[in-house]
Amino acid sequence: MNITREAPLPGASFGATLRLEGDAAAIVAAAERDPNALPAALAEARGLLLIQGMNGISDDPDLLIRLSRVFGPEVEDYRHTLTDLKSVHVAVPEILLVSNMPPVSKAPPRRPEPPLAADGLIPTQYPHRKGWHTDQSYRRPPPDISLFYAVTPAQRDTGQTLFASGILAYEALPPALRAKVETLVGLHAQPGSGRSREAALAGRTPRAFAPHERSQPQPVVRTHPVSGEKSLFLCEWGQMDWFEGPFVGMEPGPHGAGARLLDEIMAHYTERRFCYAHEWTEGDLLIWDNRCLVHAATWFDGDREGRLMWRTTVHGNPGAYYAGEKKSWIPATAA
């Protein structure tokens, strides 16, 4: 596969843009003929690739599924991953719809206050920027790779996707903080389960769990199964369990010792030096590694414009830590 690589991504210390020959159909066919090329490029880029001009996917969504299969043995069917079915593509159930338009009708994230950081740039650092997460961390084993395609992006300078490198953030941990996180275990909760920090602060009672919906423990430091590098693996406000967690074995709740430690870790993790902000253009395809990155969506004017993005999730190599585990999100009666 003929690849021209531009690295790192603009304004970042990781990631790469790949310049490939041909249209989307030709690129997918080339990737299938040389199935190791793009996964190797993803590992070399420390978990984030940009491929532009993939507009042909809009007319042939199966191209996105075929390309996803290059990155792992299982492209997940969202009908079986605790996902609201109105967010699932009606003809291609491996595609998740991320949109403020019907039938999904998901509102954009709130605009931070103030809208810019002290350096005049879009805020990245938690807690000024909230919403940092890795996809579906509330499942065990968690997924590996996500592919995110811009069908109809928001206007320029809004609707960006932010990324933070868990590898770079781990490498730069102060010694005292590194000692705290090495054996720490986070408790991750599904959004909408009523276990967010906001719900805990408001005193709301979370809804009852079915066994396959329970919050899942995950190591805060993971060893990447491909590169062998250590990385932080943690979410924050909306995707941790703030009633029983956020950490196993620490004082729980939004005001406890666990909360204070999470705030310290996430403020470090999302410093600008570890981040990249992607400005979307129609036809852009981002490929990211959930095992070593967190990401966050940003505000756009959902009252005046519609945004539609397609996502796939690839599963199959979470690492030795999860060896032999059954899928936590599959009900026992269906297993």
Secondary structure, DSSP 8 states (H G I E B T S, - for coil): --EEEE-S-TTSSS-EEEEESS-HHHHHHHHHHSTTHHHHHHHHTTSEEEE---THHHH-THHHHHHHHTT-SEE--GGGTT--GGGB-SS-TT-EEEESSTTT--------SSSS-TTSS---STTTS---B-TTTTSSS---EEEEEEEE---TTSS-EEEEEHHHHHHT--HHHHHHHTT-EEEE--TTSS-SHHHHHHT-------GGGS-EEEESEEE-TTT--EEE----TTTB-TTT-SBTTS--STTSHHHHHHHHHHHHHT-GGGEEEE---TT-EEEEETTTEEEEE----TTT---EEEEEEEES---GGGTT---TTS-GGG-
